[in-house]
């Protein structure tokens, strides 16, 4: 899943985004209402996106913190450090 990891790394590397730790996984036909800055990745842009998120979760790179019907994950410090130092 190099494309997804590259997208996350690119997003974290943008100016002012290195402290964002929340990402949502959803359809591009849905609307998101978030008071805080976050990243959003769409099922339509990444093949089997939910499966890739399960793999990242299994490696403890993300933590599922979903509280609504939209999947929400928190990036772990270890994952962010790995991406930003590579």
C-alpha positions as CSV (number, residue, x, y, z in Angstrom):
1,X,0.0,0.0,0.0
2,X,2.8,2.5,-0.9
3,X,0.3,5.0,-2.4
4,X,-1.6,5.4,0.9
5,X,1.5,5.6,3.0
6,X,3.0,8.2,0.6
7,X,-0.2,10.2,0.8
8,X,-0.1,10.2,4.6
9,X,3.5,11.2,4.6
10,X,2.9,14.0,2.1
11,X,0.0,15.3,4.1
12,X,2.1,15.3,7.4
13,X,4.9,17.1,5.6
14,X,2.8,20.0,4.4
15,X,3.3,23.3,6.2
16,X,1.4,23.4,9.6
17,X,0.3,19.7,9.3
18,X,3.0,17.9,11.2
19,X,0.9,17.9,14.4
20,X,-2.3,16.6,12.9
21,X,-3.0,13.1,14.2
22,X,-6.6,12.4,13.2
23,X,-7.7,11.0,9.9
24,X,-11.1,10.0,8.5
25,X,-11.9,7.3,6.0
26,X,-15.0,7.9,4.0
27,X,-16.8,8.1,0.7
28,X,-16.2,11.2,-1.4
29,X,-20.0,11.5,-1.6
30,X,-20.2,12.1,2.1
31,X,-19.8,15.4,4.0
32,X,-17.6,15.7,7.0
33,X,-18.1,18.2,9.8
34,X,-15.0,18.4,12.0
35,X,-14.1,21.3,14.3
36,X,-10.4,20.3,14.3
37,X,-7.9,20.0,11.5
38,X,-7.7,16.4,10.2
39,X,-6.8,14.3,7.2
40,X,-9.4,12.7,5.0
41,X,-8.9,9.7,2.7
42,X,-11.5,8.5,0.3
43,X,-12.6,4.9,-0.6
44,X,-12.8,6.0,-4.2
45,X,-9.2,7.1,-4.3
46,X,-7.6,4.1,-2.6
47,X,-8.5,0.6,-3.6
48,X,-9.5,-1.5,-0.5
49,X,-8.9,1.4,1.8
50,X,-10.6,-0.1,4.8
51,X,-8.5,-3.2,4.5
52,X,-5.3,-1.1,4.4
53,X,-6.5,0.7,7.5
54,X,-7.0,-2.7,9.2
55,X,-3.4,-3.6,8.4
56,X,-2.1,-0.3,9.7
57,X,-4.1,-0.9,12.9
58,X,-2.7,-4.4,13.2
59,X,0.8,-3.0,13.2
60,X,-0.3,-0.4,15.7
61,X,0.4,2.5,13.4
62,X,-3.2,3.8,13.8
63,X,-5.8,3.5,16.5
64,X,-9.5,3.2,15.6
65,X,-11.3,6.0,17.6
66,X,-14.5,5.9,15.6
67,X,-17.5,7.3,17.5
68,X,-19.9,7.9,14.6
69,X,-20.7,6.2,11.4
70,X,-17.6,7.7,9.7
71,X,-14.4,5.7,10.4
72,X,-11.9,7.8,12.4
73,X,-8.3,6.9,13.3
74,X,-5.5,8.4,15.3
75,X,-2.0,8.2,14.0
76,X,0.5,6.9,16.6
77,X,3.6,8.8,17.5
78,X,5.7,5.8,16.2
79,X,4.1,5.9,12.8
80,X,4.4,9.7,12.4
81,X,8.1,9.5,13.5
82,X,8.7,6.8,11.0
83,X,7.1,8.8,8.2
84,X,8.7,12.1,9.0
85,X,12.2,10.7,9.5
86,X,12.3,8.5,6.4
